[in-house]
Amino acid sequence: MKALYGESSDIQNWMALVRKVREGFPGLETEEALLEHQNTVLKFMGKKQAVCVKKEDTIAGVLLFSRNRNMICCLAVDPEFRRQGIASILLQEALSELDLSSDVTVSTFREGDEKGTAPRALYRKFGFIEGELTEEFGYPNQVFYRPGNSPAAY
């Protein structure tokens, strides 16, 4: 398995995955929000900041990242494909495209939120540490950051 850059022709399969996992992502509750997210994904695809892992014609995992903000924006893996290293493949690819001499950030769920157990462990594995408590879409989150010039933890 390897990470591939998403292309506009992937958008329907990409959004099929997003729809499947949307309950775990505050801000994707409505059709309007999903359409807005789809437009965002297409913009990221156009900038080569959208990566995915495919299993045949199915998109098993997706990740959006921002070079300008030096951050991981969104990471999701299809429940049928979890615990196969897909999130690590995606995160490793994104980190290879970001400026590791500066802090890399990601917003995830807070300690004690069951939705955050797997993502928090993944980010720690890659050298991220806990940062400030925040809210996104009215949901309590926490910023994790990977300090600039950290040795590769993966």
ABEGO torsion letter per residue (X at the ends): XBBBBBBAAAAAAAAAAAAAAAAABBGAABAAAAAAAAAAAAAAAAAGABBBBBBEABBABBBBBBAAAGBBABBBBBAAABGAGAAAAAAAAAAAABBAABBBBBBBBBBGBAAAAAAAAAAAAAGBBBBBBBBBGGBBBBBBBBBBGBBBAX
